[in-house]
Amino acid sequence: MSNSAVGLLAKIGMPRHLAWGYLGILVFMMGDGVEQGWLSPYLIEKGMSLGQSAALFTAYGVTIAISAWFSGVLTEGFGPRKTMSLGVLLYIIGTVGFVGYALPNLNFWVMIVTYAIRGFGYPLFAYSFLVWITYRSPKERLGAAVGWFWFVFTGGLNVFGAYYASWAIGGLGYFNTLWSSIFWVLLGALLALVINKDKFQVVASSSNTKSNELMKGITIMKNEPKVLLGGIVRIINTTAQFAFPVFLPTYMAAHGFSTVAWLQIWGTIFMANIAFNLIFGFIGDSLGWRNTIKWFGGVGCALTTLLFYYSPQLFNGNYWLIMASGVLWGALLAGYVPLSALVPSLVSKDKGAAMAVLNLGAGLSVFVGPALVGLFIGQIGSAGMAWMLALLYLVSAFLTHFIKLPAPALIKENM
């Protein structure tokens, strides 16, 4: 890598020794995201019920949550390269079974099993690299380093994956688009695991067995309650992200917005979110991780959740003002980015176990958002749901107040 490239990476806050790994995450997640925008309607068009489609994605979400938890403790016990390689292997096995047999025959139960196996893949690959980042980045630049992780993760999954699929479906067809995901996943693995030469060494552990290493993901929540608080805050972080798509499209339609208009708004929100993942990484390093999460993430998202919900009424259906309200919410959603720096910094070792709790929170939000809508929208309506989500963000701000770093690191807090 040239000196100019090294200097540029240093200026933008990306650890130069992990640069190939970041690129690998971007490419891997692009492959993983090829079916997100079209698989459900495709299955329904082929004769499956909405309930069956929902069950398929629920099973997928279960394995994502489990895999997200295991990613941290396995990385600490076996190292990131082995854990990430396991993610690649499970992704390929699941894809071959799902695309090669289950999907062509619309065999529902085989689809459930194979798609669930596929769900183990990306958390083991991507979140294990996030643990790698927390160990190998300078603490004073850790906020920016994890900001870059969420930039490439979200960019690959929600942006490049969607754009690639929109081209590939027309050129390759649905099945070949799914098969092509294996190519991108393997290319991402090559970049992150082979071309990336960074060495990873975990601080020596007092555990005598690998099973004890795995149990740390549970015991750390008892030994360090602030890690548990961080996991709860992480659940709240993206609960609205998974709740909004359940009820907001219908709400927007009632105010005259077509499905296409809604998708344009939703897509633009996450274009902004990607950019602000980086910005809030730097802000967190400057203003303090905890303060950034509490005020920009918690309080900011509480206010903009209500603004976004009421924007069709406040702005008389003005498309651009409604989109601006949503973009503001998406930008402040990135205020939680420093959580990935704060939580592992609560412990001097066992950072992988701390990240396991955080990753589990990320996986659980996939369930919590839709579950809250299913349980309560009949009683409180869509407006009540918006207020509930806003109140949850305020709860996260309150909990974050108590996630204080140990005394030697208090200077980082800018208290």
SVG drawing of the C-alpha trace seen along z (x, -y; Angstrom):
<svg xmlns="http://www.w3.org/2000/svg" viewBox="-58 -22 63 52">
<polyline fill="none" stroke="black" stroke-width="0.4" points="0.0,0.0 1.5,-3.4 2.4,-6.0 -0.3,-8.4 -2.9,-5.7 -1.7,-5.0 -1.9,-8.7 -5.4,-9.0 -6.6,-6.1 -5.2,-7.6 -6.9,-10.9 -10.3,-9.3 -10.0,-7.1 -9.8,-3.7 -7.1,-1.4 -4.8,-0.9 -3.8,2.6 -7.5,3.7 -8.4,1.9 -8.6,5.0 -10.9,6.5 -13.3,3.6 -13.4,4.0 -14.1,7.7 -17.1,6.9 -18.5,4.6 -18.3,7.2 -19.5,10.1 -22.5,8.1 -23.4,7.1 -23.6,10.8 -25.7,11.5 -28.1,8.7 -29.0,9.7 -32.5,11.1 -33.7,8.8 -35.8,6.6 -37.6,9.2 -37.6,12.7 -40.8,12.3 -43.0,11.0 -41.4,13.6 -42.5,16.4 -46.0,15.1 -46.3,14.8 -45.3,18.4 -48.2,19.5 -46.8,19.3 -48.9,17.5 -47.9,14.4 -47.8,16.4 -45.4,18.9 -43.2,16.1 -43.2,14.5 -42.3,17.9 -39.4,18.3 -37.9,14.9 -38.6,15.5 -36.5,18.7 -33.8,16.7 -34.0,14.1 -33.7,16.7 -30.4,18.0 -29.1,14.4 -29.7,13.7 -28.0,16.9 -25.1,16.5 -24.7,12.8 -24.2,13.9 -21.8,16.7 -19.7,14.5 -18.2,12.6 -17.4,15.6 -16.2,17.8 -13.9,15.0 -12.4,14.8 -12.1,18.5 -10.9,19.5 -9.8,16.3 -11.6,14.2 -10.3,16.1 -11.6,19.4 -15.0,17.9 -15.3,15.9 -14.4,19.0 -17.2,20.9 -19.6,18.2 -18.6,18.5 -19.0,22.3 -22.5,22.2 -23.6,19.5 -22.5,21.6 -24.1,24.8 -27.4,22.9 -27.4,21.2 -26.7,24.5 -29.5,26.2 -32.0,23.3 -31.3,22.4 -30.4,25.8 -33.3,27.8 -35.7,26.1 -36.7,23.0 -37.1,24.7 -39.5,27.3 -41.1,24.8 -40.5,27.4 -41.5,25.2 -39.9,27.1 -36.6,27.6 -36.7,23.9 -37.1,23.2 -34.1,25.3 -31.7,24.3 -32.5,20.6 -32.0,20.7 -28.6,22.3 -27.8,19.5 -28.7,17.0 -25.8,18.2 -23.4,16.9 -23.2,13.2 -23.2,12.6 -20.3,15.0 -18.4,13.3 -19.2,9.6 -19.6,9.4 -16.4,11.4 -14.6,8.8 -16.2,6.1 -14.6,7.8 -11.3,7.9 -11.6,4.1 -12.3,3.5 -9.0,5.3 -6.8,3.9 -7.8,0.2 -6.4,-2.6 -8.9,-3.5 -8.8,-7.2 -9.9,-6.3 -12.2,-3.4 -15.4,-5.3 -14.3,-6.2 -13.1,-2.6 -16.5,-1.1 -18.2,-3.9 -16.4,-2.6 -17.5,0.9 -21.2,-0.1 -20.6,-2.1 -19.3,0.9 -21.8,3.3 -24.9,1.2 -23.5,0.1 -23.0,3.6 -26.3,5.0 -28.8,2.2 -27.2,0.2 -24.9,2.2 -26.8,5.5 -30.0,3.8 -28.5,2.0 -26.7,5.2 -29.9,7.2 -31.8,4.7 -29.4,5.2 -28.7,8.9 -32.4,10.0 -32.9,8.5 -29.7,9.9 -29.3,13.2 -32.8,14.1 -33.8,14.7 -32.1,18.1 -28.8,17.1 -28.8,13.9 -29.0,16.0 -26.3,18.3 -24.1,15.3 -24.2,14.4 -21.7,17.2 -19.1,15.5 -19.4,12.2 -19.2,14.0 -16.1,15.9 -14.5,12.7 -15.2,10.9 -13.7,13.8 -10.6,13.7 -10.2,9.9 -10.9,10.2 -9.1,13.4 -6.3,13.9 -5.3,10.5 -5.8,8.9 -2.6,9.9 -3.3,8.3 -2.4,10.5 -4.9,11.1 -4.0,12.1 -6.4,12.2 -5.3,11.4 -4.6,14.6 -7.7,16.0 -8.1,17.7 -10.6,20.1 -9.4,23.7 -11.9,24.9 -13.6,23.6 -16.9,24.3 -16.1,21.8 -15.1,19.3 -18.6,19.7 -20.3,19.2 -18.6,15.8 -21.2,14.4 -23.7,15.0 -21.6,14.6 -20.2,11.3 -23.7,9.8 -23.7,10.8 -20.1,9.8 -20.4,6.5 -24.1,5.3 -23.2,2.3 -22.6,4.7 -26.1,6.0 -27.4,2.4 -25.5,1.9 -27.2,5.0 -30.6,3.6 -29.7,0.2 -28.6,2.0 -32.0,3.8 -33.8,0.4 -31.4,-1.1 -32.9,0.7 -36.3,1.7 -38.1,-1.1 -36.1,-0.2 -37.9,3.2 -41.2,1.9 -41.7,-0.9 -42.0,1.3 -44.8,3.3 -47.2,0.3 -45.8,-2.8 -46.5,-1.8 -50.2,-1.5 -50.2,-4.7 -48.4,-6.5 -50.8,-5.0 -53.7,-6.5 -52.0,-9.9 -51.7,-9.4 -48.3,-7.8 -47.8,-4.9 -45.6,-1.9 -43.0,-3.2 -42.9,-6.6 -42.6,-4.9 -39.7,-2.7 -38.0,-5.8 -38.3,-7.5 -37.1,-4.4 -34.2,-3.9 -33.1,-7.5 -33.3,-7.3 -30.6,-4.6 -28.4,-6.4 -28.3,-9.1 -27.8,-6.6 -24.7,-5.2 -23.1,-8.6 -23.8,-9.5 -22.4,-6.1 -19.1,-7.7 -19.9,-11.1 -21.1,-9.9 -18.0,-7.7 -15.9,-10.9 -18.3,-12.8 -18.2,-10.1 -14.4,-10.2 -14.6,-14.0 -17.7,-14.5 -17.6,-11.2 -19.2,-7.9 -21.8,-7.9 -22.9,-11.5 -23.2,-10.9 -25.4,-7.8 -27.5,-9.4 -28.2,-12.8 -28.0,-12.2 -29.1,-8.6 -31.6,-8.3 -33.1,-11.8 -32.6,-12.7 -34.3,-9.5 -37.2,-10.0 -37.9,-13.4 -37.4,-12.5 -39.5,-9.4 -42.5,-11.6 -41.5,-14.1 -41.3,-11.5 -44.7,-9.9 -46.6,-13.2 -44.8,-14.7 -47.6,-13.8 -50.0,-15.9 -47.6,-18.6 -46.5,-19.3 -49.8,-18.6 -48.4,-15.6 -45.3,-17.4 -43.1,-14.6 -39.8,-16.3 -40.5,-17.6 -41.7,-14.1 -38.5,-12.6 -36.4,-15.2 -38.1,-14.2 -37.3,-10.6 -33.7,-11.3 -33.2,-13.2 -34.4,-10.2 -32.1,-7.9 -29.1,-10.3 -29.7,-10.3 -30.1,-6.5 -26.4,-6.5 -25.9,-8.3 -25.8,-4.8 -22.7,-3.9 -20.3,-4.6 -22.0,-1.9 -19.8,0.6 -16.8,-1.3 -18.2,-2.0 -19.4,1.5 -16.2,3.5 -14.2,0.7 -16.0,1.5 -13.8,4.5 -10.0,4.9 -10.3,8.4 -13.1,10.7 -14.1,8.0 -15.4,10.7 -17.9,11.7 -19.0,8.0 -19.4,7.8 -21.4,11.0 -24.0,9.3 -24.1,6.3 -24.4,8.5 -27.2,10.5 -29.0,7.2 -28.7,6.4 -30.2,9.7 -33.0,9.5 -34.2,6.2 -35.3,8.0 -38.0,9.7 -38.8,7.0 -39.9,4.4 -42.5,6.5 -43.5,8.3 -44.4,4.9 -46.5,4.0 -48.3,7.3 -49.0,7.1 -50.1,3.5 -51.2,1.8 -54.7,3.2 -55.1,1.5 -53.2,-1.8 -53.1,-2.3 -50.3,-3.5 -50.0,-6.8 -49.7,-4.9 -46.9,-2.8 -45.0,-5.9 -45.2,-7.2 -44.2,-3.8 -41.1,-3.7 -40.2,-7.3 -40.5,-6.4 -38.2,-3.4 -35.6,-5.7 -35.9,-7.9 -35.5,-4.7 -32.3,-3.9 -31.0,-7.4 -31.7,-6.9 -30.0,-3.5 -27.0,-4.9 -26.4,-7.5 -25.3,-4.6 -23.0,-3.0 -19.8,-4.7 -16.3,-3.6 -14.0,-2.4 -12.1,-5.2 -8.8,-5.1 -10.8,-5.7 -13.1,-8.4 -11.2,-11.1 -12.7,-9.7 -16.1,-10.6 -15.6,-14.4 -17.8,-14.6"/>
</svg>
